[in-house]
């Protein structure tokens, strides 16, 4: 989603979106850690994307995958040099529980977005 406005994330986002519009492919966006934890940046980026595309929320049950998500996230040591694996797991679990409660889900969940038509 390019929440942190990091050039590499924006380049990937722009490339995928340009390709998607030409090929009519299904594209799913996800909020990348740790940038999605900054609610101000997250909301601003969502507003920016939502100006250009319709977004369909997809609630993903991550109960069986939460350990894999923590392992994958912690692999990026340059971004998480002060967080160990157990702390990352706790962070993801906290966010997943909050999303589950917000969307009335029974299990820990994350929200992804399917991109629809260009506005």
N, C-alpha and C positions, 0 to 999 in steps of 0.2 A: 504493500500500500504506500510505501514511501513516507511513513509517518514522521520519521526523524529528519526528513528532507536531506538525507545523505545522498550525494551524487550517484553512488552506485545503485542505490535502491530506486532512485528516480529514473535512472537510465533503464533499468530492468522494467519498471512499471510502464514507462513510455513505449518501450519496444514491444512489450506484450500487448498493450492496448492498441497500438498501431497495427500490429499483426492480426489481432483478434478482429478488428473492424474490417480488415480486408478478407479474412477467411471465415468470418462468422463462426468462430469457435467459442465454446463455453469457457469462461474465465472465472476463477474463484480467487478472491482477494482474502488475505488473512492479515491480521494485525501483528506485526513483527515485534518481538521482544528485543530490548527493553523499552523501545520507544513507545509502544502502545500503553505502557504504564503511565505515561505523562498524559493525563486526561485532556489538558488544554491542547496539546499537539494532536492528539487523537481526534478530538472533536473538530478542530480546524481542518485537518486533512479529510475527514469524512464529509464535511460541508463542501470542500473543494471538489472532491470526487463526485459527490451527489449533484453538483451543479451540471456536470457533464454527462452523467450516466444514471440510469435507473439501477437501484441496488435492491437485491432480494436477500434478506438475511437467511442464513442457513445455520441452524443450531446443531453443533456436533458434540455428541456424547464422547467424552475423552476418558471416561473412567478406566477403561482397559489400556489406554495409551499414555496415561499421564507420566509414567516413568520414562517412556521413550521420549516424550517431549522435553522432560527435564534433562535427560542425557544429551539430546540433540542441542538444546539451548546452551548448556554449559560447555559444549565443545568450542564455543567462540570465546576463548580466553581473553582476547583483546577487548571484548565488550563487557566481560564479567570477571575481571581480575580480582574483585573484592567479594565475590559471592561463590560459595561452594555449592555442590550438587544438592545437598539437603535444603539449603536456603532457597535455591532455584525451584525445587519441587514444592516447597511451601508457598512461594510466590505464585506459581502457576495454579496450585490447588486453591489458593485464596481467590484468584481471579475467576477460576472455573466455578467455584461455589457461588460467587456473586452473580455471575451470568446465569447460572442455573436458577437461582432464586428470581432474578429479574424476568426470565422467560418461562417460569413455572415448570421447570424440568426436574426430574427426580435425581438425575446423576450430574456429576461435574461436567460442565459443558463449556465450549468456546463458541464464539460467533464468527462466522466467515460470511463473505458476501459474494453472491453471484452477480456478475455484471450483466445488465440488460442492454436495452437500446441506448444509443447516444441521444442525448437531449438536444 
